[in-house]
Amino acid sequence: MTLTEMRQLLESRGIQLTKSLGQNFLHDGNQLRRIVAAGAVESTDRVLEIGPGLGPLTALLLEKAAGVLAIEKDTRLVAVLRERFPVFAVPAGDGCQPVGAVGELLHADALEWLQENPRDWSGWKLVANLPYSVGSPILVELAEAPVPPDRLVATLQTEVVRRIAAKPDTDDYGLLTLLLGLRYTVKESFGIPRGCFHPAPDVDSACVTLVRRKEPLLDAEGGRVFTRLVKLAFSQRRKMMMKLLKTRWPAPLLEEAFAACGIPAGERAEKLKVETFVALTRRLRDAPMAAGVPPG
């Protein structure tokens, strides 16, 4: 779909794009093909696309994947997608499903849908130009699924991509880095010029590729403890981490765990790599909480 075609379609439907929904549609064919290539989409893959908009990326995904689940919040765009792609016109699993890729289109708020429908995403890949206002929460929600997707390929604000790929002891390193880094490694990223979108966004954009770790660093319960730990450790970024963690775990236990993991007592969370947080999690996961602290 060219920029001219995109404008004509919007005008013919009288659709005014909504800034609050992050409706900046990528129209550049070269960039769209780069995104699909980053997803390494094969004929056996099932692909989740969030925020398909008018469907320029959707068209490429339907050509390559075994199935596409698209989630769109805007009622107007859902109608356009159903008309553009007949595969979306029939519910998945219906006997009249067209030959070729299986397509399912959900009219829903993607973040709410993911939160309400935890599932096993093994064998799936996310390939999407995510709505920037909810891009980070969507990635975290998928990463914390019972079984996360094999690969996450997402277009986001450049500053968010920097945070995802950040190294310890840098300004961008933080909670998002760790919540995704527990289950994924960053494979690559590339910038996308503002002029490739309609309308051009007010921020710079980039596409990042995350690949799920072959061997989990923690099991499901360990992952939950890890999440609680890093959220507390980064709740006040400039404070010593042990002081923050003492609100949840007893001081003697923390001192022993820090020493065993080689963490200085006065260290701040931003200095520690994901593997160190994993080691600390293993030390604390079955330990009693500090007095008066409720579970959760």
matplotlib code that plots the C-alpha trace (Angstrom):
import matplotlib.pyplot as plt

x = [0.0, 1.6, 1.2, -1.2, -3.3, -3.4, -4.5, -7.2, -8.6, -8.7, -10.4, -12.9, -14.0, -13.9, -11.5, -9.7, -6.8, -6.7, -3.5, -4.5, -4.5, -1.1, -2.3, 0.8, 0.7, 3.9, 3.6, 7.2, 7.4, 11.2, 10.7, 7.7, 9.8, 12.6, 10.3, 9.0, 12.5, 13.4, 10.6, 12.1, 8.5, 8.1, 5.2, 4.8, 4.7, 1.7, 2.0, 0.4, 0.0, -1.2, -2.5, -2.7, -4.3, -5.0, -3.1, 0.1, 2.1, -0.8, -0.7, 2.9, 2.3, -0.6, 1.6, 4.3, 2.8, 0.6, -1.7, -2.2, -4.0, -4.6, -6.0, -7.3, -9.0, -10.5, -14.0, -13.5, -10.3, -11.7, -14.3, -11.6, -9.5, -12.4, -13.0, -9.4, -8.7, -11.4, -9.6, -10.7, -14.4, -14.9, -14.2, -11.1, -12.0, -15.1, -15.5, -15.7, -12.3, -10.5, -7.5, -4.2, -3.1, -5.6, -6.6, -8.4, -9.2, -10.2, -11.9, -10.4, -8.0, -4.9, -3.4, -6.7, -7.2, -3.7, -4.2, -7.6, -6.4, -3.1, -2.0, 0.7, 2.3, 4.8, 5.1, 4.0, 5.9, 4.9, 5.5, 3.8, 4.0, 2.8, 0.7, 3.4, 1.3, 1.0, 4.0, 6.1, 3.2, 2.2, 5.8, 6.0, 2.6, 3.7, 7.1, 5.4, 2.9, 2.9, 5.0, 6.1, 6.3, 9.4, 10.2, 9.1, 9.6, 8.1, 8.3, 8.4, 9.8, 13.6, 13.9, 12.0, 14.2, 17.3, 15.8, 15.1, 18.7, 20.5, 23.6, 24.0, 25.2, 23.7, 20.9, 18.6, 19.0, 16.1, 13.0, 11.9, 15.4, 15.2, 11.6, 12.2, 15.8, 14.8, 13.2, 14.6, 17.9, 18.1, 19.1, 19.1, 17.4, 17.2, 15.8, 12.8, 12.7, 9.6, 8.7, 7.9, 4.8, 1.5, 1.1, 4.7, 5.1, 6.6, 9.2, 11.9, 11.1, 13.0, 12.3, 13.7, 14.0, 13.9, 14.6, 13.3, 16.1, 16.4, 16.7, 14.7, 16.8, 14.0, 10.9, 7.4, 7.5, 11.1, 9.9, 7.2, 9.8, 12.2, 9.5, 8.7, 12.4, 13.4, 10.3, 11.2, 14.9, 14.1, 11.3, 13.7, 16.5, 19.1, 18.7, 20.8, 19.1, 19.5, 17.7, 14.7, 14.6, 14.6, 11.0, 10.2, 13.0, 14.8, 18.2, 20.3, 19.0, 19.7, 23.2, 23.9, 22.4, 24.2, 27.5, 26.8, 26.0, 29.0, 26.9, 28.3, 26.1, 25.8, 25.1, 22.3, 20.1, 21.3, 24.7, 23.5, 23.1, 20.1, 22.1, 23.0, 19.3, 18.5, 21.1, 19.7, 16.2, 17.2, 18.5, 15.4, 12.5, 11.8, 12.9, 10.6, 9.5, 10.3, 7.9, 4.6, 5.0, 1.9, 2.5, 2.2]
y = [0.0, 3.3, 6.6, 7.8, 4.7, 5.1, 8.7, 7.8, 5.1, 7.2, 10.1, 7.8, 6.5, 9.9, 8.5, 11.1, 9.4, 9.6, 10.7, 9.1, 5.7, 6.2, 6.0, 6.7, 4.2, 2.8, 2.9, 2.6, -0.8, -1.2, -0.7, -3.1, -5.8, -5.3, -5.8, -9.1, -10.2, -9.4, -11.7, -14.5, -15.4, -18.9, -20.8, -22.8, -19.7, -18.2, -14.5, -12.1, -8.5, -5.8, -2.6, -3.5, -0.2, -0.3, -3.5, -2.8, -5.1, -7.6, -8.1, -9.2, -11.5, -13.2, -14.0, -15.7, -17.1, -20.1, -17.9, -14.4, -13.2, -9.4, -7.3, -3.9, -1.4, 1.0, -0.1, 1.9, 0.1, -3.3, -2.7, -1.8, -4.8, -7.2, -5.7, -5.7, -9.3, -11.8, -14.3, -12.1, -12.3, -15.8, -16.8, -19.0, -22.7, -22.3, -24.8, -22.0, -20.6, -19.6, -21.6, -20.2, -18.5, -18.7, -15.2, -14.1, -10.5, -9.4, -6.1, -5.5, -3.5, -5.6, -5.0, -5.8, -8.9, -10.2, -9.6, -11.4, -14.3, -15.6, -18.4, -20.6, -18.7, -21.4, -21.5, -17.9, -14.7, -11.1, -8.9, -5.5, -1.7, -1.3, 1.6, 3.7, 4.5, 0.9, -0.7, -1.4, -2.9, -5.2, -6.5, -7.2, -8.9, -11.2, -11.8, -12.9, -15.2, -18.9, -19.6, -16.4, -16.1, -17.4, -13.9, -10.3, -7.9, -4.5, -0.9, 1.5, 4.9, 4.9, 5.8, 2.7, 0.5, 2.0, 1.0, -2.5, -3.0, -1.0, -2.2, -2.0, 1.2, 3.4, 5.9, 3.8, 0.6, -0.2, -2.1, -2.6, -4.0, -6.6, -7.6, -8.4, -9.6, -12.4, -14.3, -12.6, -11.5, -8.5, -9.7, -6.4, -3.1, -0.4, 3.1, 4.0, 7.7, 9.7, 10.3, 6.6, 7.1, 8.8, 11.1, 11.6, 11.0, 13.6, 11.0, 8.9, 5.3, 2.0, -1.7, -4.1, -7.9, -10.0, -13.8, -16.0, -17.7, -21.4, -22.3, -20.3, -18.5, -19.2, -21.3, -19.7, -19.1, -17.8, -15.4, -14.0, -13.4, -11.9, -9.4, -8.4, -8.0, -5.8, -3.6, -3.0, -2.5, 0.1, 1.8, 4.5, 4.4, 6.4, 4.5, 1.6, -1.6, -3.4, -0.6, -0.9, -4.7, -4.6, -3.6, -7.1, -9.4, -9.6, -7.8, -10.8, -12.8, -10.0, -9.5, -13.2, -13.3, -10.2, -11.7, -15.0, -13.2, -10.9, -7.8, -4.9, -4.0, -0.4, -1.3, 0.3, -1.7, -0.1, -1.7, -5.3, -7.4, -9.7, -12.8, -11.3, -10.5, -14.1, -15.4, -13.1, -14.3, -17.9, -17.0, -15.2, -17.0, -19.4, -17.1, -15.6, -12.0, -9.2, -8.9, -7.2, -7.5, -9.2, -11.7, -10.6]
z = [0.0, -1.2, 0.6, -2.1, -1.7, 2.0, 1.8, -0.8, 1.3, 4.4, 2.5, 0.8, 4.2, 5.9, 8.5, 10.6, 12.4, 16.1, 17.8, 21.2, 19.5, 18.1, 14.5, 12.5, 9.7, 8.1, 4.4, 3.1, 1.3, 2.0, 5.7, 5.8, 4.1, 6.5, 9.4, 7.9, 7.3, 10.9, 11.9, 9.8, 9.0, 7.4, 6.0, 9.2, 11.5, 13.3, 13.7, 16.1, 14.7, 17.1, 15.6, 11.9, 10.9, 7.2, 6.8, 4.8, 7.1, 7.3, 3.6, 3.7, 6.7, 5.1, 2.1, 4.2, 7.4, 8.1, 10.2, 11.3, 14.4, 14.1, 16.9, 16.1, 18.5, 16.0, 14.7, 11.5, 10.7, 11.5, 8.8, 6.3, 7.2, 6.7, 3.2, 2.2, 3.4, 2.7, 4.9, 7.9, 6.8, 8.1, 11.8, 12.1, 12.2, 10.1, 7.3, 4.7, 5.6, 2.4, 1.2, 2.2, 5.4, 8.3, 9.4, 12.5, 13.2, 16.7, 17.5, 20.9, 23.1, 22.6, 26.1, 27.8, 25.7, 26.5, 30.2, 30.1, 27.9, 29.2, 26.9, 25.5, 22.6, 21.6, 17.9, 17.5, 16.6, 17.2, 14.2, 14.6, 14.4, 18.0, 19.2, 20.9, 24.0, 25.0, 23.2, 26.3, 28.4, 25.5, 25.1, 28.9, 28.9, 26.1, 27.7, 31.0, 29.3, 30.4, 27.3, 25.4, 21.6, 20.0, 18.6, 19.2, 16.3, 17.1, 15.9, 18.8, 19.8, 19.4, 23.1, 24.1, 21.9, 23.6, 27.0, 25.8, 24.5, 27.2, 29.1, 32.9, 34.4, 31.6, 31.8, 29.6, 31.6, 33.9, 34.6, 31.0, 30.1, 32.8, 32.4, 28.7, 29.3, 31.6, 28.7, 25.5, 24.0, 21.6, 18.1, 16.2, 15.7, 13.0, 12.7, 10.6, 9.3, 10.3, 6.7, 6.3, 8.3, 7.7, 9.4, 10.4, 14.1, 16.5, 17.7, 16.2, 15.5, 15.4, 14.9, 17.5, 17.3, 20.4, 20.4, 23.2, 25.2, 24.4, 28.1, 30.6, 33.3, 35.8, 36.1, 36.4, 40.1, 39.9, 37.2, 39.5, 42.3, 39.8, 38.6, 42.2, 43.0, 40.1, 40.4, 44.0, 43.2, 40.6, 42.6, 43.6, 41.1, 43.1, 46.4, 47.4, 46.4, 49.7, 51.5, 49.1, 49.3, 53.2, 53.0, 51.7, 52.9, 56.3, 56.4, 57.5, 54.6, 52.1, 53.4, 53.0, 49.5, 48.4, 49.6, 47.9, 44.6, 44.8, 45.1, 47.2, 50.1, 48.8, 45.1, 43.1, 40.9, 37.6, 38.1, 38.0, 34.8, 34.4, 35.4, 38.7, 39.4, 38.5, 41.0, 43.7, 42.8, 43.4, 46.8, 47.8, 46.1, 49.0, 51.8, 54.4, 54.0, 56.4, 59.3, 58.5, 54.7, 53.1, 50.3, 46.7]

ax = plt.figure().add_subplot(projection="3d")
ax.plot(x, y, z, "-o")
ax.set_aspect("equal")
plt.show()
